[in-house]
Amino acid sequence: MSGSEAFDVVVVGSGAAGAMSALRAAELGLSVLIVEKAHKFGGTSAASGGVIWVPNHQLVPSDDSREKAFEYLDDLLTGDINRSRLEAYVDRGPEMVRFMKDVGIDIIPSAWPDYYTDKKGARADRSLICSTFDGRELGDWFPLMREQYSRFKVLNRYSMDVMEFFAMSTRGPGWINTFLNMVQRYWLDGGTRAISKRDRRFTQGAALMGQVYKRVFDRGVALRLETKLEELIVEGGKVAGVTVSNFGRRYDIKANHGVILAAGGFEWNQELRDRFFQVPGLTRHSSSPEDANRGEGLIAGMKVGAATEHTEAGWWIPTMHTPMPNASNFEEIHQAAFDVGRPHSVAVNRLGLRFVDEATGYDAFGKAMVEDQLKTGANTPCWLVFDATFRKKFTAGGVMPTLIMPDSKIPVDWWDHYIFRADTLDALAAKIHVPAEQLKKTVANMNTYAQTGVDPEFGRGSNPYDQMFGDANVKPNPCLGPIDNAPYYAVAINCGDLGTKGGLKCDEHARVVDEAGQPIPNLYAAGNQSGAPFGNWYPGAGATIGPAMVFGFIAAGDIAARTGNQTKSKTGAALAGA
């Protein structure tokens, strides 16, 4: 690669893993380049909820501890788990959080229950969020960060933070004033309206990535968009750089000390889904940015001898389709993480049978879909069945409540294709090809459970996580309401995902290893590019972004420590391993 431009570290991918890798490496005195194949930066993380799961984060006084974190994880995790990698995540997570605070990122705990509240050591304070960020602080980069999906915005325009989301989605006290304040704040911002219709108020994943990238750019990190990884360059048995392409032009970039692969998973590569997944599903069922994560980093790593792990599953989430506004030939994917657990509804497979606590965590819901598909062959997709009471109050994917989207405003081409409606359960069952007698029996059971407040089949609404997303006005169980107010509706539920859980196999230092378990010199991976430290489990909100950022932090620190001649972090934190 003589004559090629060179950086100390080349980071592939601009999501949370890549951004944290770059920020930490730059803080430790290394020159850094981020390459991103998309025309906008921020990756899947910028379009996400932006939650970070870090047990024992130590941000505020708490009785959480390393021991309590492992009490929970050891009671939850089964299967092939790399213990040293899991311990590195738990032990280094608080250090990464302190680093974020030290560089000025406003990160705060949220009262989000761990997803498996019945397990020992489960808590409701391990998920972290970032405060709202003014996107205009990014200067010319402001319009180039990946935008959030319409599901994170009201009327595809007004940004919502977490509390606003809960107020709006549950029609909680003061939700109308919340909405009016959002509208007023947006339209009074004339300066931004002159530049872009985008809300300058970055929330959720955009808030996280905006805050991180403000520090990344302040430290002189270079970012190149429309720059795709083609292959890794190996010289003398070490990864020495990358070959990239930009609008068809290929060129090499030298990495003096390391390449960090952080380009996401392979959920948009149908060939890899078919190869690895038990129930492959379709790429278009994924809720990550369309056609973004195609596994280029995974493929490049395997070509240089990297091993893989945990590639059999995704970070599951139920999804629903609706046509795009003003472009009905194209579809939008809507996450239905909380829609499926609202009262006055039930999820059934194509036999009309329930198969899960509908209000459970979205990954557990998806795992149940996969298990039921393998068992019955009558899932993926399944159906969300609900009545007019649900329809009035709640969303069903892209179908907004009747106050915003009455039946008369639903486009005619949606009916009996994206949303089904009938005056009786018999007629609805006929439309969606589900056995009518079984569907009526399932609904009758749910109506009984709504009266007693107890779901003897799956325990819906019996734990703090379920109840957090129920309707406090519904008694005695906020997750169980009668399904008895005609007309009746149904929307198909796909087994979607937030990305893939498996990828390149790494050690506790985020170094990519070969089939013999030996590190491939100068090659690192973080985020969904690597195998999840939890295997096929999802312990809490932010358990995708949490490990992504922690192992990006670890990778940068390991590179800096290994070179032995870099500056001390400006925050005063010692080099990892030094």
Backbone hydrogen bonds, N-H to C=O, Kabsch-Sander energy under -0.5 kcal/mol:
donor,donor_aa,acceptor,acceptor_aa,energy
4,S,1,M,-2.3
5,E,252,D,-0.5
7,F,254,K,-2.2
9,V,31,S,-2.2
10,V,258,G,-1.9
11,V,9,V,-0.5
11,V,33,L,-3.1
12,V,260,I,-2.7
13,G,11,V,-0.7
13,G,35,V,-2.8
15,G,262,A,-0.6
19,A,15,G,-3.1
20,M,16,A,-2.4
21,S,17,A,-2.1
22,A,18,G,-2.5
23,L,19,A,-2.6
24,R,20,M,-2.7
25,A,21,S,-2.4
26,A,22,A,-2.6
27,E,23,L,-2.2
28,L,24,R,-1.4
29,G,26,A,-1.8
30,L,25,A,-2.4
33,L,9,V,-1.9
34,I,222,A,-2.8
35,V,11,V,-2.7
36,E,224,R,-2.6
41,F,144,L,-2.0
46,A,42,G,-1.7
46,A,43,G,-0.6
47,A,43,G,-0.6
47,A,44,T,-0.9
48,S,45,S,-1.6
52,I,128,L,-2.5
53,W,542,G,-2.3
54,V,52,I,-0.7
54,V,126,R,-2.5
57,H,54,V,-0.8
69,A,65,S,-2.3
70,F,66,R,-2.2
71,E,67,E,-1.7
72,Y,68,K,-1.8
73,L,69,A,-2.6
74,D,70,F,-2.8
75,D,71,E,-1.1
76,L,72,Y,-1.3
77,L,73,L,-3.1
81,I,79,G,-1.1
83,R,81,I,-1.0
86,L,82,N,-2.4
87,E,83,R,-2.8
88,A,84,S,-1.8
89,Y,85,R,-2.0
90,V,86,L,-2.2
91,D,87,E,-2.9
92,R,88,A,-2.5
93,G,89,Y,-1.6
96,M,92,R,-2.2
97,V,93,G,-2.3
98,R,94,P,-2.3
99,F,95,E,-2.1
100,M,96,M,-2.1
101,K,97,V,-2.2
102,D,98,R,-2.8
103,V,99,F,-1.9
104,G,101,K,-1.5
105,I,100,M,-2.6
107,I,105,I,-1.2
108,I,129,I,-3.1
110,S,127,S,-2.5
112,W,110,S,-1.8
114,D,123,R,-3.2
115,Y,539,P,-1.7
116,Y,539,P,-0.6
117,T,115,Y,-0.6
119,K,116,Y,-1.9
122,A,119,K,-1.7
127,S,110,S,-0.6
128,L,52,I,-3.0
129,I,108,I,-2.9
131,S,106,D,-2.0
133,F,202,F,-2.5
135,G,133,F,-1.0
135,G,200,R,-3.4
137,E,134,D,-2.2
138,L,135,G,-1.9
139,G,136,R,-1.8
141,W,138,L,-1.8
142,F,139,G,-1.8
144,L,141,W,-1.6
145,M,141,W,-0.6
145,M,142,F,-1.0
146,R,41,F,-3.5
149,Y,47,A,-0.5
152,F,149,Y,-1.6
153,K,150,S,-1.7
154,V,158,Y,-2.7
155,L,153,K,-0.5
156,N,150,S,-0.5
156,N,153,K,-0.7
157,R,154,V,-1.7
158,Y,154,V,-2.2
159,S,157,R,-0.6
160,M,152,F,-1.3
165,F,161,D,-2.5
166,F,162,V,-2.2
167,A,163,M,-2.3
168,M,164,E,-2.7
169,S,165,F,-3.1
170,T,166,F,-1.9
171,R,167,A,-0.5
172,G,167,A,-1.8
175,W,172,G,-1.7
178,T,174,G,-2.1
179,F,175,W,-2.2
180,L,176,I,-2.5
181,N,177,N,-2.5
182,M,178,T,-1.8
183,V,179,F,-2.2
184,Q,180,L,-2.6
185,R,181,N,-2.5
186,Y,182,M,-1.8
187,W,183,V,-2.3
188,L,184,Q,-1.8
189,D,186,Y,-1.2
190,G,188,L,-1.6
193,R,189,D,-1.9
194,A,190,G,-1.4
195,I,192,T,-1.8
196,S,192,T,-3.1
202,F,133,F,-3.2
202,F,200,R,-1.1
205,G,48,S,-2.0
206,A,203,T,-1.6
207,A,203,T,-0.5
208,L,204,Q,-2.0
209,M,205,G,-2.6
210,G,206,A,-2.5
211,Q,207,A,-2.3
212,V,208,L,-2.3
213,Y,209,M,-2.9
214,K,210,G,-1.9
215,R,211,Q,-1.2
216,V,212,V,-2.1
217,F,213,Y,-2.9
218,D,214,K,-1.7
219,R,215,R,-1.1
219,R,216,V,-0.6
220,G,217,F,-1.8
221,V,216,V,-1.7
222,A,32,V,-2.1
224,R,34,I,-2.5
225,L,223,L,-0.5
226,E,38,A,-2.6
227,T,36,E,-2.7
228,K,226,E,-0.5
228,K,245,S,-2.5
230,E,243,T,-3.2
231,E,243,T,-1.5
233,I,241,G,-2.7
234,V,232,L,-0.5
235,E,238,K,-2.8
238,K,235,E,-1.6
239,V,521,P,-2.4
240,A,233,I,-3.3
240,A,238,K,-0.6
241,G,233,I,-1.1
242,V,253,I,-2.3
243,T,231,E,-2.9
244,V,242,V,-0.5
244,V,251,Y,-2.8
245,S,228,K,-2.0
246,N,249,R,-2.2
249,R,246,N,-1.9
250,R,248,G,-0.5
251,Y,244,V,-2.3
253,I,242,V,-2.6
254,K,5,E,-2.9
255,A,240,A,-2.9
256,N,7,F,-3.1
256,N,254,K,-0.6
257,H,8,D,-2.5
258,G,8,D,-1.1
259,V,522,N,-2.7
260,I,10,V,-2.4
261,L,259,V,-0.6
261,L,524,Y,-3.0
262,A,12,V,-2.8
262,A,260,I,-0.6
268,W,293,N,-2.8
269,N,266,F,-2.1
270,Q,268,W,-0.6
273,R,269,N,-2.3
274,D,270,Q,-2.7
275,R,271,E,-1.6
276,F,272,L,-2.4
277,F,273,R,-2.3
278,Q,312,E,-1.0
285,H,282,L,-1.8
286,S,283,T,-2.0
287,S,497,D,-2.8
292,A,289,P,-1.9
293,N,289,P,-0.5
294,R,292,A,-1.2
295,G,265,G,-1.5
299,I,295,G,-2.8
300,A,296,E,-2.6
301,G,297,G,-2.5
302,M,298,L,-2.5
303,K,299,I,-1.9
304,V,300,A,-0.8
304,V,301,G,-0.9
305,G,302,M,-1.6
306,A,301,G,-2.2
307,A,513,V,-2.6
309,E,503,G,-2.1
313,A,310,H,-0.8
315,W,499,G,-2.4
316,W,314,G,-1.4
317,I,496,G,-2.0
319,T,494,N,-2.1
320,M,334,H,-2.3
322,T,332,E,-1.7
324,M,327,A,-0.8
324,M,330,F,-3.2
327,A,324,M,-2.0
330,F,327,A,-2.2
332,E,322,T,-3.7
334,H,320,M,-3.1
336,A,318,P,-3.0
340,V,336,A,-1.4
341,G,338,F,-1.2
342,R,339,D,-1.3
344,H,481,G,-0.8
346,V,385,V,-2.2
348,V,383,W,-2.4
349,N,353,L,-2.8
350,R,378,A,-3.2
352,G,349,N,-2.2
358,E,356,V,-0.9
360,T,357,D,-2.1
365,F,361,G,-2.3
366,G,362,Y,-2.2
367,K,363,D,-2.6
368,A,364,A,-2.1
369,M,365,F,-1.9
370,V,366,G,-2.3
371,E,367,K,-2.7
372,D,368,A,-2.6
373,Q,369,M,-2.3
374,L,370,V,-2.4
375,K,371,E,-1.7
376,T,372,D,-3.5
377,G,372,D,-0.7
377,G,373,Q,-1.5
378,A,372,D,-0.5
382,C,493,I,-2.0
383,W,348,V,-2.9
384,L,491,V,-2.6
385,V,346,V,-3.1
385,V,383,W,-0.6
386,F,489,Y,-2.1
387,D,344,H,-1.3
388,A,485,N,-3.0
388,A,487,P,-0.6
391,R,387,D,-2.4
392,K,388,A,-1.9
393,K,389,T,-1.4
394,F,390,F,-3.1
396,A,399,V,-2.1
399,V,396,A,-1.6
400,M,398,G,-0.8
402,T,391,R,-1.2
403,L,392,K,-0.6
404,I,401,P,-1.4
405,M,401,P,-3.4
409,K,406,P,-2.2
410,I,406,P,-0.6
410,I,407,D,-1.1
414,W,411,P,-2.0
415,W,411,P,-0.8
416,D,419,I,-2.7
417,H,414,W,-2.0
417,H,419,I,-0.5
418,Y,414,W,-3.3
419,I,414,W,-1.8
420,F,490,A,-2.6
422,A,488,Y,-2.1
428,L,424,T,-2.0
429,A,425,L,-2.9
430,A,426,D,-1.8
431,K,427,A,-1.7
432,I,428,L,-2.0
433,H,429,A,-0.7
434,V,429,A,-2.2
439,L,435,P,-2.3
440,K,436,A,-2.7
441,K,437,E,-1.9
442,T,438,Q,-2.5
443,V,439,L,-2.5
444,A,440,K,-2.5
445,N,441,K,-2.3
446,M,442,T,-2.1
447,N,443,V,-2.2
448,T,444,A,-1.8
449,Y,445,N,-2.5
450,A,446,M,-2.1
451,Q,447,N,-1.2
452,T,448,T,-2.1
453,G,449,Y,-2.8
454,V,449,Y,-0.5
459,G,455,D,-2.0
462,S,459,G,-1.9
467,Q,463,N,-2.2
468,M,464,P,-1.6
469,F,465,Y,-0.7
469,F,466,D,-1.4
470,G,467,Q,-1.3
471,D,478,P,-2.6
472,A,470,G,-0.6
474,V,471,D,-2.3
475,K,473,N,-0.5
480,L,477,N,-1.7
481,G,479,C,-0.5
484,D,482,P,-0.8
486,A,484,D,-0.7
488,Y,422,A,-3.2
489,Y,386,F,-3.3
490,A,420,F,-1.7
491,V,384,L,-1.8
493,I,382,C,-2.7
494,N,319,T,-3.1
494,N,492,A,-0.5
496,G,317,I,-0.9
496,G,494,N,-1.7
498,L,315,W,-2.9
501,K,313,A,-2.2
502,G,313,A,-0.7
503,G,309,E,-1.7
504,L,529,Q,-2.8
505,K,307,A,-2.7
507,D,511,R,-1.9
510,A,507,D,-1.8
512,V,523,L,-2.3
513,V,505,K,-2.6
514,D,518,Q,-2.4
515,E,305,G,-0.7
517,G,514,D,-2.2
520,I,512,V,-3.2
523,L,520,I,-2.0
524,Y,259,V,-2.6
524,Y,522,N,-0.5
525,A,510,A,-2.0
526,A,261,L,-2.1
529,Q,526,A,-1.0
530,S,527,G,-2.2
531,G,504,L,-1.9
532,A,501,K,-2.5
535,G,532,A,-1.6
543,A,540,G,-1.8
546,G,542,G,-2.9
548,A,544,T,-1.5
549,M,545,I,-2.5
550,V,546,G,-2.4
551,F,547,P,-2.7
552,G,548,A,-1.4
553,F,549,M,-2.4
554,I,550,V,-2.4
555,A,551,F,-2.4
556,A,552,G,-2.1
557,G,553,F,-2.0
558,D,554,I,-2.5
559,I,555,A,-2.2
560,A,556,A,-2.3
561,A,557,G,-2.6
562,R,558,D,-2.4
563,T,559,I,-1.9
564,G,560,A,-1.3
569,S,573,A,-0.8
570,K,27,E,-0.8
572,G,569,S,-1.8
578,A,575,L,-1.9
